[in-house]
Amino acid sequence: MATNKNMKAKPYYHQQNTNAAASGGGGGGYSSESSNGGSNSPSPPPSPRRHASISHSRRRLRTKSFSFFRRDSFALTVSFIFRRNLRYLVLLCLLYVSGLIMCVGPFAGLVGHTPVLGSVYRSHEIFGKLWDQIQSDNSSAIDLSSVWKYKRLKVQKPCLNSTVGRYFGIEKESPGPSGFLIVEANGGLNQQRSAICNAVAVAGLLNAILVIPRFEFNSVWKDPSEFGDIYDEDHFVATLDGYIKVVRELPDLLMERYDYNMTNIPTFRVHAWAPASYYMGEVYPVLREQGVIRIAPFANRLAMNVPPHIQLLRCMANYKALRFSDPISTLAEKLVKRMIEKSSGAGGKYVSIHLRFEEDMVAFSCCLYDGGKAEKLEMDMFREKWWKGKFKRKDRVILPGLNRINGKCPLTPVEVGMMLRGMGFDNNTSIYLASGKIYQAERHLASLLKMFPLVYTKESLATPDELAPFEGYSSRLAALDYTVCLFSEVFVTTHGGNFPHFLMGHRRFLFDGHSKTINPDKRKLVLLFQDMNISWVTFKDQMEIMLSENDRKGIMVPRVRKINRKTSIYTYPLPECRCLQQSHNTTLQLTQPAR
């Protein structure tokens, strides 16, 4: 057992089975730098010639005193001016916010102002106006096999040596493992996936033995699934063998030391996006001394900007080691095959849409649609029920129109449908809809089904008996959607989040660097959807430009200089994960690779 003296230097480290608690310092575990007293003082001005007899030291002393006096006077002047004008700054801010409320808020119509273009939802009216033109459009439909024209030259490179610890001098210090690492992943399916991949990387960095990650029960997702319910544990352990060691649980001797209570184990609360240096300087010494540590929670607790040897472990975990469990993989493959059969007219190719228009998403966005006062009242009640007073705080200003202009409103089914028809997808296109329960589904899906009659979901593709074991498990249901979307020819994301970000990265890894994803420019769309004078031809021209732009962006690879990565490796896996890519066709190889 460790003594308490080591805890005082570790602000994020709490050992809950000791009597004395460590008192944390500031700075998130980093030591503050001391300033160098007079090194930055301004140089003394040249002295008049008649005082040449005065010593150099006296001149310097007097000049320094004068310099400090000037700086103090300047600081007092600035402080006085700031205090005097603070009231005007506050007033200007209030006027600015009031102007926004009057221009793009709910009061715009009351005071006679014309709403700012893009701030009001009128997409359903635009659809009604253009529907006859959409139906009579005789232009040739887009061929799904030729949607994506940009190609990326594939350059295969060998992977780095699998032994990560030696790059940080750990193996020289201790050839054996440093101890056991326990992490607790929180959130939904893909936030947990991120935590698992980061845990593998941290275990490699610390030369630790990773215990199969534990999943926290989330009050929003309400899914009690464990790691083995969603992922193939045997495959996970075997794939990472040679990179890091993974065990299912702590040895009995260690558990006995902590009274078989996981919360008694030394626990770190690591700040978000912690760099590798933090783990080496703060976490590693405690791990060596204690033999086991626990990090909870563990969402986004490792920086994206890390050495390539750690990035390789993230790649291995995400694209090789994490395979869905047999029950999920088996049904997911059936759904993909059924979608291919439904899309026989297009050579088995289909479009998948991640539609985020569930009731909770509409409520959280604080956007207004076409439901009038009844919709607003319903959304207010929903927000109060699930988030209590969060949206009624005095410091929170809700501007639905501004949210819409800034592209922060979920796209409705009719908007997605019009966008796709404008891009050239016709009514013979098979579409897989990945979504929860759509808000007022019958009303909102009617227009989409007019434009695309061949819309399928996991509920329509699977039998009730096949889906029964998954009911009530949101992460397992999301895994089914993930797999069907992964193998679609075109993936459409409508409102961000971990699900599309991981899918885009996985598709880049699978499709030779191209995400094959439509990520709409919602700021541009809201302007078009409020222009009541727009023609179908003009709208189509804009959508074709947007599709071409998505094609170009689909093959983009971020510029990575040494370890200076600012983008997510889960969304942009190249170039670091390129060595793991294999020549393959787009079959179900990733769901059930050979053991």
Secondary structure, DSSP 8 states (H G I E B T S, - for coil): ---GGGGGG-TTEE-TTSSS-----SGGG-------TTTT--------GGGTTS-HHHHHHHHHHHHHHHHHHHHHHHHHHHHHHHHHHHHHHHHHHHHHHHHHSTTTTTTT----TTSS--HHHHHHHHHHHHHT--S----GGGS--------------S--GGGGTHHHH-SS---EEEEEE-SSHHHHHHHHHHHHHHHHHHT-EEE--EE---TTT-----HHHHB-HHHHHHHHTTT--EESS--HHHHHHTTT-GGGS-EE---TT--HHHIIIIIHHHHHHHSEEEE-S-SS-S-S---HHHHHHHHHIIIII--B-HHHHHHHHHHHHHHHHHTGGGTT--EEEE---BHHHHHHHT---S-HHHHHHHHHHHHHHHHTTGGG-TT----HHHHHHTT-S---HHHHHHHHHHHT--TT--EEEE-SSBTTHHHHHHHHHHH-S-EE-HHHHS-HHHHGGGTT-HHHHHHHHHHHHHT-SEEEESS-SHHHHHHHHHHHHHTTT---EE---HHHHHHHTT-TT--HHHHHHHHHHHHHHHHHHHT-----BTTB--S-TTT--TTTTGGG-----SSSTTTS---
